[in-house]
Amino acid sequence: MSDQVTEAHPRFAEALRELGLDVPVRRFPDATRTAAEAAAAIGCDVSEIVKSLIFAVDGDPVLVLLDGSSRVDLERVREELGADAVKRANADLVRKTTGYAIGGVPPFGHLTRTRVLADRALLDHPVVWAAAGTPHTVFPLDPKTLIEHAGGRLVDVRERAA
């Protein structure tokens, strides 16, 4: 196992070990809390960043994986899940569900299992970058493997340009 994994949040490092993934975890002195901050630090396009976002769907947490240049269309999520109400989760629900703070939520290695929707646009890139459990750490992975390990279902849930 790579020494770089020790840069990741301990729970996420354990998830990588359990999954048999040996990925380089990069740590940055400045926070990579937003997609734009992460892209600037890494030197990649913002669309190559994976946002791991928790939503309350009829009160239950759902993880949405989305490229960093897009926004989630709540109506499309609602339709996809046949739900009545979808809203952005507050910081407490995010931490309770995932075990991580907003800005550092990885796509897998969470405290609880949730439904996972992965936007199809993630597959537009050979490699994407996601948080490694802290606002200062990221890791690269091919999007298909990332979505598979997250247990994600491929959907179209990003806002479309008007």
N, C-alpha and C positions, 0 to 999 in steps of 0.2 A: 504494500500500500504506500502510496506517495506521501512523503513528508508534508507536502503542501495541503493535504487533507486536514492537517492539524490547524490550518488557518480557518477552516469552516467552523460553524457552530457545532458543539459536541454531538448534539442529537442528529444533525444532518450528516456529520462525519460517520456516525454509526449507521445511518441509513445507506450511505454510499458503500460501506463495508458489507452490510447485509445483502445489498443488491449486486455485489461483486464489481462495482464500478470504480475504476481508477482514473479519476479526472483531475486535471490541474485546477486547484482552487487559488484564485488570485485575490490578494488583499490589497486594498488601497488606503492610503492615509486619510483621504477625504471620503466622506460618505458617498455611496453609489445608490442612494435611497430612491432616486427617480430614474426613469428610463434614460432621460437626457444626461444625467450625471454619470450613469453607468456607461453609456455609449461614449461619452467624452473621455472617461478614464481608460476604457479598453481600446479606443480608437476604431470603433466599428459604427455602422449605421444604427440609428435608434430602432429601426424595424428588426434588428437582429437581437434585441433585448426581449426576454420573456418577462411579462408582468404576471405575477401570481396573485390574483385578486379574489377575495372572499366576498360573497354576496349572501344575504339572507333571502332565501327563496321559500315563501310561505313559512318563514320562521326558522327553516333549516339551513345550515351553512352549505354553500356550494362553491367550489374552487373553479375559477375561470382563468385559463392560460391564454394570454393574448400578446401579440407583438407590441413592442414599445411605442410604435408610432400610431397605434389605433386606440379607439375608445370602445368600451363595451356598449352595445345597444341593449338596454334593459328589456325592451319589448321582445327582441329576438330571443333573449334568454328565457323570458316568461313563456313564449310560444314553444320553444324547444323542450321545456320541462313540463308543459301543461300546467303552469302554476297560476295562482291568482295575483301574487304580489312578489316583486323582486326589488330589493334595495341594497345599497352598498352597506356592508357590515361595519359596525363601529370597531374601534381599536380593541375593546374588551373581547368581543366575539372572535376577532381575528386571532388574538393571542390564545384564547381558550380552545379554539378549534385547531390551530396549527402548532402552538407552542412558540411562535416567533412574533416579533414586532413588525408592524407595517414598515415596509422599506427593506425588509430582510427575508421575507417569506419565500422559501424555495418551492419548487413545483412538487416535491414529495418529501417524505420524512416527517410528516405531521403527527401530532398527538392523536388525532382521530381520523378515521376514514370518512371521506366525503365524496359526493358525486363530483366528477371533474369533467368540465367541458373545455376542449382545446380548440381554439380557432384555427381553421384550415390554413390561414396565411402564414402560420409558423413554418409550414412545410416549404415555403418559398426560398428558404435559406439552407445551405449545406450544414451550417453550424449556428446555433443560437447560444446566448449567454443568459444565465439565470442567477438569482441570489442564492448564496450558499448558507443562508441562515442568519446572516448579520447584514446591517446596512453598509458594511465595508468589504464584503466578500462576494465574488461571483465565480461561476464555473462555466466552461463551454461543453456543449454536447450536441450531437446531431438531433434535430427536432423529433424525428420518428422515435428514437430511443427514449428521449425525454418524455414524450407523451405516453409511450408505452409504460414506463416506470411510474408515471403519475396516475395511471389507470384512466387516462382521458379518453373521451369520446370525441371524435372529430366533428365539428359543427361550424356554422358560419354565424358568429355572434358579434362581429365588429360593426360599428356604424359605417354605413355606406356614404360616400361623398354625395352631396346634394347635386 
